Structures are given as C-alpha cells and as structure tokens.
Amino acid sequence: MNKLLPWILAVCFGLAAIWLAELYMSGRVENALLHDQLRLTEMESQAIRNQLEAERIVERRQLADALGQAQPAPGQATGMQPQPAGK
C-alpha cells in the first residue's frame, strides 16, 4: 500500500488539475458569451435610439408642415391682397 500512495496522490492531483482547467475554460467561454451579449444589447439599444430620433424628426416635420398649411399666408384668409405702402 505504501508504494501505491504516491501514485494515488499523483492521480488525484492530475484529476484536480484537469477539473480546474475545465473550470477555467468554461469561465472563459461564459465570459466571452456575456461580452457578446453585452455588445448585442448595446447595438440594439443604439438602433432603438436611432429609430426614436428618426421618428421625432419625422413628427417635427409633419407638425411643421401641418402648422404651415393651417396658417395661411397674409392676405389669403380674408381674400384681401396686401396693399402697397404708398396707398
């Protein structure tokens, strides 16, 4: 039994080393996946911000166009033509 003890310890250390290496690699893979997920979330967030900004621009333009059509030019509402300053 005394002659087998060093071999048993060596096998245990080898198994522990394999287990720790696997744990390390799985941690690295998980870290890479989380990093990719973060980048994807950031890109989605930026796309949503861009879409909202585009919608605001379109809405402002539509509002400006609607207000421009709702307010007639001077002289058009009453049917009167602007008078020259000298008369």
Secondary structure as a PSIPRED ss2 file (coil, helix, strand):
# PSIPRED VFORMAT (PSIPRED V4.0)

   1 M C   1.000  0.000  0.000
   2 N C   1.000  0.000  0.000
   3 K C   1.000  0.000  0.000
   4 L C   1.000  0.000  0.000
   5 L H   0.000  1.000  0.000
   6 P H   0.000  1.000  0.000
   7 W H   0.000  1.000  0.000
   8 I H   0.000  1.000  0.000
   9 L H   0.000  1.000  0.000
  10 A H   0.000  1.000  0.000
  11 V H   0.000  1.000  0.000
  12 C H   0.000  1.000  0.000
  13 F H   0.000  1.000  0.000
  14 G H   0.000  1.000  0.000
  15 L H   0.000  1.000  0.000
  16 A H   0.000  1.000  0.000
  17 A H   0.000  1.000  0.000
  18 I H   0.000  1.000  0.000
  19 W H   0.000  1.000  0.000
  20 L H   0.000  1.000  0.000
  21 A H   0.000  1.000  0.000
  22 E H   0.000  1.000  0.000
  23 L H   0.000  1.000  0.000
  24 Y H   0.000  1.000  0.000
  25 M H   0.000  1.000  0.000
  26 S H   0.000  1.000  0.000
  27 G H   0.000  1.000  0.000
  28 R H   0.000  1.000  0.000
  29 V H   0.000  1.000  0.000
  30 E H   0.000  1.000  0.000
  31 N H   0.000  1.000  0.000
  32 A H   0.000  1.000  0.000
  33 L H   0.000  1.000  0.000
  34 L H   0.000  1.000  0.000
  35 H H   0.000  1.000  0.000
  36 D H   0.000  1.000  0.000
  37 Q H   0.000  1.000  0.000
  38 L H   0.000  1.000  0.000
  39 R H   0.000  1.000  0.000
  40 L H   0.000  1.000  0.000
  41 T H   0.000  1.000  0.000
  42 E H   0.000  1.000  0.000
  43 M H   0.000  1.000  0.000
  44 E H   0.000  1.000  0.000
  45 S H   0.000  1.000  0.000
  46 Q H   0.000  1.000  0.000
  47 A H   0.000  1.000  0.000
  48 I H   0.000  1.000  0.000
  49 R H   0.000  1.000  0.000
  50 N H   0.000  1.000  0.000
  51 Q H   0.000  1.000  0.000
  52 L H   0.000  1.000  0.000
  53 E H   0.000  1.000  0.000
  54 A H   0.000  1.000  0.000
  55 E H   0.000  1.000  0.000
  56 R H   0.000  1.000  0.000
  57 I H   0.000  1.000  0.000
  58 V H   0.000  1.000  0.000
  59 E H   0.000  1.000  0.000
  60 R H   0.000  1.000  0.000
  61 R H   0.000  1.000  0.000
  62 Q H   0.000  1.000  0.000
  63 L H   0.000  1.000  0.000
  64 A H   0.000  1.000  0.000
  65 D H   0.000  1.000  0.000
  66 A H   0.000  1.000  0.000
  67 L H   0.000  1.000  0.000
  68 G H   0.000  1.000  0.000
  69 Q H   0.000  1.000  0.000
  70 A H   0.000  1.000  0.000
  71 Q C   1.000  0.000  0.000
  72 P C   1.000  0.000  0.000
  73 A C   1.000  0.000  0.000
  74 P C   1.000  0.000  0.000
  75 G C   1.000  0.000  0.000
  76 Q C   1.000  0.000  0.000
  77 A C   1.000  0.000  0.000
  78 T C   1.000  0.000  0.000
  79 G C   1.000  0.000  0.000
  80 M C   1.000  0.000  0.000
  81 Q C   1.000  0.000  0.000
  82 P C   1.000  0.000  0.000
  83 Q C   1.000  0.000  0.000
  84 P C   1.000  0.000  0.000
  85 A C   1.000  0.000  0.000
  86 G C   1.000  0.000  0.000
  87 K C   1.000  0.000  0.000
